[in-house]
Amino acid sequence: MNWRLLALVSGLLPVALQASPGWANSSLNPSIEEMCEGLVVINDKIGATAAPGTAMGARMQTELSLSPAQYGALWSLMKLTPTPTCTKLY
């Protein structure tokens, strides 16, 4: 094994793994209010709910690539967010 190479990599690894500022011009994560807006449309237009354990909830979970626990946590967070749109979720 080349010890010089190992020493070099070991020295550079912490620098390579440091957090750096993102390059996005705007937030890539929608606000919780914006996420609730899409689900309220499902409630109002289709008359369905995307709650965990429902067919629409399973579809949303798949679309978002979340585990059942993750989708349940996201749903709870949205339901508990006191915004005009999120309080309409059912």
N, C-alpha and C positions, 0 to 999 in steps of 0.2 A: 504494500500500500504506500502511496506517495504521501508522506507526512506533510510536505509543504502544501500540497493541494488541499489536504484535509484542514490544515491550519487556515488557509486562505478562505475556504468555503465556510468554516466555522466563524471566521471573523466577519464575513460579508452577510451571513444569514440574518443576524439581527437587523442590519440595515435594510435588507430586502423585505423583511416582514413588518417594518414600521408602517403605521397608518399614514395615509397621505390624503390630502383633500380630493374630493371627487371632481369630476369634470362636467357634471350636469349643470345646466343653466338654471334649472328649477328642480323642485323636489320631485323625486321619482315615486314617492309614496303618497297616494291620495289620502286626504284627510278622512277621518272616520265618518264625517258627515257625507262626504262624496260616496263612500262605500254604501252607506245607508240609502242614499238616493236610488241607486240601482235596485236594491232589494225592495224598496217601497213601490217601485214601478211593477215589480213582480206581484206584490200584494194588490195594488190597485187595478192594473190592466188585465192580469191573468186570474186574479182571485186566489192565488196560491201563496203559500209561505215557503221560505227557504230555510226554515228552522232545522236544526240538526235532527236527523231521524226521518225527515220527509224526503219524497222523491226529488223535489227541487233542491233541497239541502244537499242531497247526495251529488246532484249534478254540479252545484256550485263548489262543493268540496273537491270534486274531480277537476273542475276547470281551474281552481286555484292551486291544485297540487298540494293539498293539505291532508293531514291525518284526521281521523274523526275527533281526536282530542284537540287538535289545533283549530279545526273549524268550530267546534263547540266553544272554545275560548274566545275566538273572534266574534262569534254570534253573541256571546254574553257581554263582551266589551261594547259591541254596537248597541245592544238592548239597554245597557246601563249608561250610555252616553246621553246626557240631558240636552239634546239639540232638537229643534222642531221636527226634523226628518226622522232621526233615530227613534224618537218616542212613538212614532207611528208603526214601527215594525211589529208584526205578529207572526 
